Amino acid sequence: MTKTMRNLFIGLVVATLATACGNAPEAPKSNAGVADSTSTPAATKPANGPQVIHTKDGGRMEGVMTNGVRTGPWTSYFPDGGIRSRVTYLNGKEEGATEVFHPNSMPYYTGQYWQGITVGEWVFFDATGKEVKRVVYDSTGVAKR
């Protein structure tokens, strides 16, 4: 795993855990301008094929990489094996529906990506499954007011 990819994933895990520990959920932000797994140092051979990436908290992520970028469905798991999130990648960017779960398997939020940008309606839930808010994003990833 590249240092950039590891740092991005650690940031995602920390943000997910921080919001899952009682803070009000925050809407996802566009990935524009953020380093991601599509960045591969020239001296590093790109990863290809099925990948299992172990996280510092004992969980893992599974999916396929092609030429060093994520492609197709990826699933992230909590340390106990429960599903943390599901998202699909196209050319290293999130594409289509995404689901993120609380540690108790209840939905945390659902939404859509288009070329790595949050779009459409995102719905957020508390740990009991009660809807707490809805946010609608335009085609540039900006929340509509």
Stockholm file with secondary structure:
# STOCKHOLM 1.0

chainA/1-145         MTKTMRNLFIGLVVATLATACGNAPEAPKSNAGVADSTSTPAATKPANGPQVIHTKDGGRMEGVMTNGVRTGPWTSYFPDGGIRSRVTYLNGKEEGATEVFHPNSMPYYTGQYWQGITVGEWVFFDATGKEVKRVVYDSTGVAKR
#=GR chainA/1-145 SS CCHHHHHHHHHHHHHHHHHHTTSCCCCCCCCTTCCCTTCCCTTSCCCCEEEEEECTTSCEEEEEEETTEEEEEEEEECTTSCEEEEEEEETTEEEEEEEEECTTSCEEEEEEEETTEEEEEEEEECTTSCEEEEEEECTTSCBCC
#=GC SS_cons         CCHHHHHHHHHHHHHHHHHHTTSCCCCCCCCTTCCCTTCCCTTSCCCCEEEEEECTTSCEEEEEEETTEEEEEEEEECTTSCEEEEEEEETTEEEEEEEEECTTSCEEEEEEEETTEEEEEEEEECTTSCEEEEEEECTTSCBCC
//
